[in-house]
Amino acid sequence: MVSLQHLIQYQLSEGLTEHELAEDIGVPKITIHGILKGRNPKSSDIWKKLARYFHMDVDLLRFGKLGLANSQKKKEDSADNHGRYRKVPILSWTQVCYVMERQDFPMFLPVGERMVETEISGMRVFALYVNDNSMEPLFHEGEIIFLNPDLEPQPGDYVVFWDYMDGEDRGCIRQLKKIQERYVLHPLNTQFKDTPFTSHQKIVGRVVRLRMNL
């Protein structure tokens, strides 16, 4: 389960003070202090700001189980959102090469693969299983992420990239950062190191949603 307290602790371990983090998020410092003490905020506006800062779905951050929260909202809003939900394929990591090589990449479902339901818009949106622990505490191995290959990634976004020079283990999730004029691929797990974004790597798509393991 995603822990807001752990996310805050991680940001502070990166060198930010509670005051600086509160200013970056746009919340009072007492909110950060309360979260560290195990007191989650009650205001929905504060949750929205926290979700925006961490590039997460607000329901996943707040309730810890996006699938259940979305199912409930789907029932409540069925009259207004009829037809909004659809199924997209869960691709294997070896299949993401189709996304890069073909602009007309179809929403195909290879034999034996699964589909997952989402309301995320985008003709080429697809899903992947997180394949390692390099992006903990936000992304855990076995969870599902949704990607949109047609959105232009910006510094701070979470992306999936493909490395043409890295043998079999070529796909990875990272946070895209810009340091001066150089782009860096940043893992959230401190056991892994930042790496420069090079010419033999290509971004497959921007992570637009995290869903807990099904």
C-alpha positions as CSV (number, residue, x, y, z in Angstrom):
1,M,0.0,0.0,0.0
2,V,1.2,3.5,-0.8
3,S,2.1,5.3,2.5
4,L,1.8,9.1,2.5
5,Q,4.0,9.3,5.5
6,H,6.7,7.3,3.7
7,L,6.5,9.6,0.7
8,I,6.9,12.7,2.9
9,Q,9.8,11.1,4.8
10,Y,11.5,10.3,1.5
11,Q,11.2,13.9,0.3
12,L,12.7,15.1,3.5
13,S,15.6,12.6,3.2
14,E,16.4,14.2,-0.1
15,G,17.4,17.4,1.7
16,L,14.2,19.4,1.9
17,T,13.0,20.9,5.2
18,E,9.4,20.6,6.4
19,H,8.9,24.3,5.6
20,E,10.4,23.9,2.1
21,L,8.3,20.8,1.4
22,A,5.1,22.5,2.6
23,E,5.8,25.5,0.4
24,D,6.5,23.3,-2.7
25,I,3.2,21.4,-2.1
26,G,1.2,24.4,-1.2
27,V,0.1,23.3,2.2
28,P,0.7,24.6,5.8
29,K,3.8,23.3,7.5
30,I,1.6,21.9,10.3
31,T,0.1,19.6,7.6
32,I,3.5,18.0,6.9
33,H,4.2,17.8,10.7
34,G,0.9,16.1,11.2
35,I,1.5,13.5,8.5
36,L,4.8,12.6,10.0
37,K,3.1,12.0,13.3
38,G,0.6,9.7,11.6
39,R,-2.3,12.2,11.2
40,N,-3.5,12.4,7.7
41,P,-5.3,15.5,6.4
42,K,-9.0,15.7,6.3
43,S,-9.4,18.4,3.6
44,S,-10.0,17.1,0.1
45,D,-8.2,20.2,-1.3
46,I,-5.0,19.3,0.6
47,W,-5.2,15.7,-0.7
48,K,-5.5,17.1,-4.3
49,K,-2.4,19.2,-3.7
50,L,-0.5,16.2,-2.3
51,A,-1.6,14.0,-5.2
52,R,-0.5,16.6,-7.7
53,Y,2.9,17.0,-6.1
54,F,3.5,13.2,-6.0
55,H,2.1,12.7,-9.6
56,M,-0.5,10.3,-8.2
57,D,-4.2,9.6,-8.4
58,V,-5.8,11.3,-5.4
59,D,-7.9,8.2,-4.5
60,L,-4.8,5.9,-4.5
61,L,-2.9,8.2,-2.3
62,R,-5.8,8.8,0.1
63,F,-7.5,5.4,0.3
64,G,-4.6,3.1,-0.7
65,K,-6.7,1.0,-3.0
66,L,-7.4,2.7,-6.3
67,G,-9.4,-0.3,-7.7
68,L,-11.9,-0.2,-4.9
69,A,-12.2,3.6,-4.9
70,N,-12.7,3.7,-8.6
71,S,-15.3,0.9,-8.5
72,Q,-17.3,2.8,-5.9
73,K,-17.1,6.0,-7.9
74,K,-18.1,4.1,-11.1
75,K,-21.3,2.9,-9.4
76,E,-22.0,6.3,-8.0
77,D,-21.4,8.2,-11.2
78,S,-22.7,5.6,-13.7
79,A,-25.4,7.9,-15.0
80,D,-23.0,10.7,-15.8
81,N,-20.0,8.5,-17.0
82,H,-21.8,5.9,-19.1
83,G,-19.3,4.6,-21.6
84,R,-16.4,6.3,-20.1
85,Y,-14.7,3.1,-18.8
86,R,-12.9,0.8,-21.3
87,K,-10.4,-2.0,-21.4
88,V,-6.8,-1.6,-22.4
89,P,-4.1,-4.3,-22.8
90,I,-1.5,-5.2,-20.2
91,L,1.6,-5.5,-22.3
92,S,4.7,-7.4,-21.4
93,W,8.0,-5.5,-21.2
94,T,9.2,-7.1,-24.4
95,Q,6.2,-5.8,-26.2
96,V,6.8,-2.2,-25.5
97,C,9.1,-2.1,-28.5
98,Y,6.0,-2.0,-30.7
99,V,5.0,1.3,-29.1
100,M,8.3,2.9,-30.1
101,E,8.6,1.4,-33.5
102,R,5.1,1.9,-34.8
103,Q,3.2,5.2,-34.6
104,D,0.1,3.3,-35.7
105,F,0.6,0.9,-32.8
106,P,-2.8,-0.8,-32.4
107,M,-4.5,-1.7,-29.1
108,F,-3.7,-5.4,-29.7
109,L,-4.1,-8.2,-27.1
110,P,-1.6,-11.1,-27.7
111,V,-2.9,-14.5,-26.9
112,G,-2.7,-15.2,-23.2
113,E,-2.3,-11.5,-22.1
114,R,-4.8,-9.7,-19.9
115,M,-7.0,-6.6,-20.2
116,V,-7.6,-4.1,-17.4
117,E,-10.4,-1.5,-17.1
118,T,-9.6,2.2,-16.9
119,E,-11.3,5.6,-17.5
120,I,-8.0,7.1,-18.7
121,S,-8.3,8.8,-22.1
122,G,-5.9,8.2,-24.9
123,M,-6.1,6.0,-28.0
124,R,-2.8,4.2,-27.2
125,V,-2.9,4.0,-23.5
126,F,-1.7,0.6,-22.2
127,A,-0.7,-1.0,-18.9
128,L,2.5,-2.7,-17.6
129,Y,3.4,-4.6,-14.5
130,V,6.1,-2.9,-12.4
131,N,9.1,-5.2,-12.9
132,D,11.4,-4.4,-10.0
133,N,11.8,-2.4,-6.7
134,S,13.9,0.5,-8.1
135,M,11.0,3.0,-7.7
136,E,9.9,2.1,-4.2
137,P,8.2,3.5,-2.1
138,L,5.9,4.8,-4.8
139,F,5.9,1.9,-7.3
140,H,6.1,-1.7,-6.0
141,E,7.0,-4.8,-8.0
142,G,3.8,-6.5,-9.3
143,E,1.6,-3.4,-9.3
144,I,0.1,-2.1,-12.5
145,I,1.0,1.2,-14.2
146,F,-0.8,2.9,-17.0
147,L,1.2,4.6,-19.8
148,N,0.3,7.1,-22.5
149,P,3.0,7.1,-25.2
150,D,1.5,10.2,-26.9
151,L,2.0,12.6,-24.0
152,E,5.2,14.7,-24.0
153,P,7.0,14.0,-20.7
154,Q,8.2,16.9,-18.6
155,P,10.8,17.1,-15.8
156,G,9.3,15.6,-12.7
157,D,7.1,13.1,-14.6
158,Y,7.5,9.3,-14.2
159,V,8.3,7.6,-17.4
160,V,9.1,4.2,-18.9
161,F,12.2,4.2,-21.0
162,W,13.8,1.6,-23.2
163,D,17.6,1.1,-23.5
164,Y,18.8,-0.3,-26.8
165,M,22.2,-1.1,-25.4
166,D,21.3,-2.9,-22.2
167,G,20.8,-6.5,-23.3
168,E,17.7,-8.4,-22.1
169,D,16.9,-6.1,-19.2
170,R,16.2,-3.0,-21.3
171,G,13.0,-1.5,-19.9
172,C,12.7,0.6,-16.7
173,I,10.6,3.1,-14.8
174,R,12.3,6.3,-13.7
175,Q,11.5,9.9,-12.7
176,L,12.7,12.3,-15.4
177,K,14.7,15.2,-14.0
178,K,16.5,18.1,-15.6
179,I,19.8,19.3,-14.1
180,Q,20.9,22.5,-15.9
181,E,20.7,21.4,-19.5
182,R,21.1,17.7,-18.8
183,Y,18.3,15.1,-18.4
184,V,18.7,12.5,-15.7
185,L,16.7,9.3,-14.9
186,H,16.1,9.2,-11.2
187,P,15.2,6.1,-9.2
188,L,13.2,6.6,-6.0
189,N,14.9,3.7,-4.2
190,T,18.1,5.0,-2.7
191,Q,19.8,1.7,-3.4
192,F,19.9,2.6,-7.1
193,K,21.7,5.5,-8.7
194,D,20.8,8.4,-11.0
195,T,21.8,7.8,-14.6
196,P,22.1,10.3,-17.5
197,F,19.5,10.1,-20.2
198,T,21.5,9.1,-23.3
199,S,21.1,8.9,-27.1
200,H,20.7,5.1,-27.0
201,Q,17.6,5.4,-24.7
202,K,14.1,6.3,-25.7
203,I,11.1,7.2,-23.6
204,V,8.2,4.8,-24.3
205,G,5.5,6.8,-22.5
206,R,4.5,8.8,-19.5
207,V,3.1,7.1,-16.5
208,V,-0.4,8.5,-16.1
209,R,-1.8,6.2,-13.4
210,L,-0.7,3.6,-10.8
211,R,-3.1,0.9,-9.8
212,M,-2.5,-1.6,-7.0
213,N,-1.8,-5.2,-7.8
214,L,-5.0,-7.0,-8.9
